Amino acid sequence: MIAVLAGGVGAARFLRGLVRSTQASEITAIVNTADDTVLHGLNISPDIDTVTYTLANAIDPVRGWGLENETWTAMEALGRYVAVRPPLSGAAPNWFNLGDKDLATHFYRTARLGEGATLDQVTSEIASAWNIGVRLVPMTNDRVRTIVTLAQDCSAGPAGTEISFQEYFVQYRHAVSISKVRFEGAESARPLGLEILRDADAIIIAPSNPLVSIAPLRAMAGVDEALIKRRNSVVAISPIVAGAALKGPADRLMTELGHDASVVGVARLYSPICSTLIIDAADEHLASAVEAEGMRCVVTNTIMSTPEISEQLAKTALECAS
Ligand code: FO1
C-alpha cells in the first residue's frame, strides 16, 4: 500500500498521476482537514473535495477546485440577502463560492455528520458515489482548524487579529501578510493515519504547502514520530519551484513565517521525517544544498501540466521510496 499525505490541488494532480501507474486500491491518501469550514450551516471540506473531484475527472480544470460545468444560481440568489444583512452578521457569506452541483456534496456531508456518522465514513461514501478507487482518509475525525495571525493592519483587521484559513485564503485572496499559523485542536485530535503510516510500503508527501497543508497533519500527536520511524521510505515532492509556488501562497508564507522560500527551505522542514526530496529541474543547481540538509535529492520535471507528467513524477516518487 502506498500512503500519500495530501493537501488540495497539488496533491490531487499528483494522485491523478499515481493512479495511472499503480492500482487505485493500493493507494491511501491521508487528507488535510484543517482548511475545513462551516458556512450556511454546511460542513465544507475543500481539500477532500478537490481530491475527490480530481480523481473523478470532474474538477474544474481552470480553477482547480469545484466542479466543471458548474452553475451558480444559488450564489446569485444569495445576493438578495447580502443587502439586508445586519453589519455584524455572518449570514450570506457570498465571498466563498459554492456551485449548485457542489452544494449537493456539502448537503450530503452535513446531513450524514448530523446523523452521527464520522467524517471518514462520509468521505468514503462520497468517494464511492464518485467511483474513486483510491482510499481517502481525512487526517482526523476531530475538529482541527488553521488560524492565521495578521502581521499588519489591513482590510481584514488590525495587526494581531486572528482569522480562519478560508477567510485568509478566499475572502482576502491570501494578499494580506501574516505573522503566525496555528492549528487549533491539533494537540488533542486523534490522527486517523498512524496505522496506515506504520504499514505502508511507501509514504509520499505530495507537492502540497508544507506550512498549511502538511503541517496540520504533522501537528497531531504521533504523526511525526510515525514518519521518523519510516524515514527511509518517506519521499517528498517540493511544491516550490524556482522560489515560487505553482499555485497558492506557499512561497510568501515561507518567507513571512521565517523560512527560505526555496527547495532548501522545504528540505529543512522535511529533513527530520523524510529521506528524499524530489525537486524540479529548474532547481537542479540547489541539489547539493538540499543534500547538505541530510536528504537525498532527486531532480525531475515536477510541473504537472499534463496527466502524463504527473504519472512520470509518481513513478519517480515510487522508485525513490522503494
Ligand atoms: N477557492 C477560492 O479561491 N475561491 C472560492 O470561492 C472557493 C470556493 C470553494 C468551494 C468549495 C471548495 O471545495 C473549495 C473552494 N475553494 C475556493 C478552494 C479552497 O478553499 C482552497 O483552494 C483550499 O482550501 C486550499 O487548499
Residues whose N, C-alpha, C, O or C-beta is under 5 A from the ligand:
A	BS01	FO1	G8 D35 S45 P46 D49 W65 G66 W95 F96 N97 L98 F169 V170
